């Protein structure tokens, strides 16, 4: 039986079960389904985050090894497996082909990654810098892998040394059963609040520092020192530096939080190694991990051991302006002695700026009064000298040294494919020594770009703000795409401007030069596809639709979060110059990542209305994620259509309008329990979507049936014969019963007004990516032609307000998704208003003048409704929010 026929028969039957047990079973069923739905959404979000990590790795700019590929590949599979499991719970047996497709993809992934993987007990305990490269980042940490790679592939001078690996870290903890003890203490602290990290930190560090090293690990470390001493002219003192696997990641750098020890003697090496490992559990590090949502068990501390450079001067170089990625000048901070003073910010430093073009040139010098410096003790350790003599006012670098540093910075940036944060030293012979390089954490320009001065000769920006969802620069005609008809007219090479980053706009990416969306995140479906197609994308660009001129040519600088009028050739040229091979490109590990990602990240199922949008056509994990998300919403909303409403368990809403409204509280939709009372007041409702619908329903009194001309009246009489339901003075037992099923964030409204039926279902909460509205409308007493015209009449209004619509015969389906709660509430008010005020309009649809009159009236009232209800809605939502769990 068709869905609408089922609803029609239900309303006409007048048979409403009265069993209270059925109502309780209904609530339990809803709560179970809602739980599965939320778990599916959580797994969906995490799967997309992992896919975003893979897309970032495919840029080739960050070192990684097989462990990264294995963990992200299996992480993506695990989340998608959870998604499918929860969808099966929502719709048992309905989507069986999904499991077959998921299993087939898993087999292919296993074949790709497993032959290249070793167990945790395999691999070296130490690796000398001479044989270390970027593909071993999961054994040595990104910091040491990047440093050794710069020496081995670019010929840049770095200190000689070796790395104590992640395997050594795991072996050390396992040898003393420290991992179990550490996790026990951390879990105990989490139970009592993360402030307890401060009290357990000393305990954990004591466990590590007092634990003995395995004999073979001791031997491996000391053998590494012996080989290092052989390479040096004399037994060296050492710099012992952290190189954790999660250190120096983009957005999660741990900058300055881990421990490094300088000027360490041979005799102190083993104890210093344990101190560096123990520092992974300092209060600052544990609090940082907690605040960023990083698991403690993922901490694996590699440690670099290298020759100590007794620097004459040292400091930090940024290869671009960290406050503005489009300012390409290099910045060098320098001080006398070890770079520790610059890194720690404990003393005044010299500042030098270098421009890149037309040739390297020192453009500014700010010489500080450097009254302190750090130097190596003759024995071990470092000391701060508070007297620098005549050197305090002298530049700590010569021009030749400045230019040499700048040239090194440009080489490192070009090799890595992204801006770099570089620590360096000048040795006693006056030569530059690279001590550390990592991705530079840059900031997008501030949104108040109109007041900023142009950088490097660029004109003022039309718009600044948003988040880089896909990097790059592109120019094209600005074209707004807000509904499906806009997509049909989208031209080749245009810039797509939209209000939401909806997955269905991905079909336009092969034609788009760039994408600008007022909302959306870099982990969404559209962002993933934009990166796959290498289309620059700027998301979260609030107000862009209003500020950017439609039809005009614009240049989108997604990296700099700026949009300019016209074609800005310097930016386009810069984009072409920086579009080179990444650091990892061409390596065997990168090739494996490409093959694995091809089974995970591409999205081929774009349009849920397409006949190919089927489970059996899912080719990738992203396809399965997209399909399951779409179907989970559909299955969740089918709940309201598949159940009858026990009148005894429903509560009648007290309302001063001549219709009956019944409310079934499925979960937490009431502020307080109504008990045995058969009535509920609107003030006792806390369901966000129901309150929004109700505001639209009650905003304006219904004016009654429109004046019916003779043809319209005869059409109604012919269709309805003796049915009296159209008469406002006649009430039947069922004609005016309308039912809400609610929880705090969910509402299903099934209404029959006259001869037309409407079903509105919505999920509205604080996570915009999960918000959804579904609306169905059918019925009428006039002939088919008039009913169809009314459906098209409603369709046009909904499309003007951003709904995606579909008409089948005289039935309308509309949906809206991924807006914030306030916007969703506004759209629900429109639906509530239309549900009341479009009834019986089918009778006048053959009269163009009357149609235009009612269209103008409805649009004017919707405008008034949205304008006058803003303050009321904000107050209501704020009040309701205090009652949410």
Secondary structure, DSSP 4 states (H G I P E B T S, - for coil): --HHHHHHHHHHH------HHHHHHHHHHHHHHHHHHHHHHHHHHHHHHHHHHHHHHTT--S---HHHHHHHHHHHHHHHHHHHHHHHHHSTTT-HHHHHHHHHHHHHHHHHHGGG---TT-S-SEEEGGG--GGGHHHH-HHHHHHHHHHHHH---B--EEEE-HHHHHHHHHHTTHHHHHHHHHHHHHHT-GGGHHHHHHHHHHHHHHSPPPHHHHHHHHHHHHHHHHHSSSPPPEEEEEEETTTTBTTB--TTTS-EEEEE-GGGHHHHHHHHHHGGGSHHHHHHHHHTT--GGG--EEEEEEE----SEEEEEESS-TT-TT---EEEEEEEB-THHHHHT-S--EEEEEE-SSS-EEEEEE------EEEE-SSSSEEEES--GGGGGS-SS-HHHHHHHHHHHHHHHHHHTS-EEEEEEE-TTS-EEEEEEEE----PPPS-GGGSPPSTTPPPPSEE--EEEE--EEEEEEEE--SHHHHHTPPTTEEEEESS--GGGGGGTTTEEEEEESS--TTSHHHHHHHHTT-EEEE--TTHHHHSPTTSEEEEETTTTEEEES--HHHHHHHHHT----TTTTSHHHHHHHHHHHTTT------TTSTT-SGGG--SHHHHHHHHHHHHHHHHHHTTTS----TTTSEEEP-SSSSEEEEEE-SS-BSS--TT-SEE-GGGB--HHHHHHHHHHHSS----SPP--HHHHHHHHHHHTT--TTSTT---TTTTEEEEEE-SSEEEEEEEETTEEEEEEEE--S-GGG-EEEEEEEE-SS-HHHHHHHHHHHHHHHHHTT-EEEEETTEEEEEEES--HHHHHHHHHHHHHHHHHTTTGGGGTT-HHHHHHHHHHHHHHHHHHHHHTHHHHHHHHHHHHTT--
